[in-house]
Amino acid sequence: MKKARADRKQMSFPEVLLWQQLRKEPDGFRFRRQNPQIGYLTLRIPAVEILKDLGAVITGLVVACRERGPLHRPSDGPPPRSGEEF
């Protein structure tokens, strides 16, 4: 976990550019940095692509998110109690 925390603090220039845009929640999508305790859908983007055309990278991420669909179900109330799954 210490390594993940250190990696988040020491971002490369392309990572800084990318996260500046992702914090703006493009098309309403929220992005999170990796956390070793939580599973995520991970997309690898070469730094050269970010430097070459950041707008296209953001558009590609939004398209990928739309195709994937929501990662959670909208809440219709409190979550089910343990053992009462759907």
N, C-alpha and C positions, 0 to 999 in steps of 0.2 A: 504494500500500500504506500510505503514511503517513496518508492520509485515512481509510482503513478502520480503522486503529488508533486514530486520534483519535475517530472516531465511536463506537467501542466504549467509550471512556473517558468520553464525554460523553453518557450516556443520559438520556432524559427520564424523568419520574416514571412514566408508564405502562410504559415499557420496563423500568425497575427492578423494578416489581411483577411483570411478566410473567416476567422472567429469574429472579426469586426462586423462582417456582413451577416453571419449566422445569428448574432445577438439581436439583429433587427427583425427576427422571426419572419423570414421570407415566405409569403403566401400563407401566413398563419402557422407555419410549422415551427416547433421549438426543438432546438438541438442541444444535446448535452455532451460534455466531454466524457471520455471513457472513465468508468469507475470499476475497479476490479471486483466489487461485490455485486454488481448488477449486470445482467446480460443486455446487450445492445445489438442492433443490426449495424455492422461496421462496413463502411465503404472506404476503400483506399483511393486517394487522389494524389497523383504525382505532383510534387511541388512545382515542376515546370509548367503544368497545366494551369495551376492557380496564378502563376506569374504571367503566363501568356494570355489568358482570358478568364478572369475571375467571374465575370458575368455569366459566361457559359457554364462554368462549374456550378454556380448557384442555381442556374436554371436546371441543370442536370440533376442536382440534389432534389429540387422541388418535384421534378418529374418522377424520380425514383420513389419519393415519399408518396406521391399520389398513386402510383402503381401498387405500392405495398399496402396502402390502406391504413386505417388507424391501428396503432399497436395496443390499444386498450379499448374496451367497450365503454360507451357512454354510461354514466351512472343513472340508473332508474330508482335509486334509493341506496340504502346502506349495503355494503358487500355482504354476501352470504356468510353465515357462521360456518365454522369448520365442520365438514361432514355434510353440509347442505349445498353442495355445488350443484348448480343448474339441475 
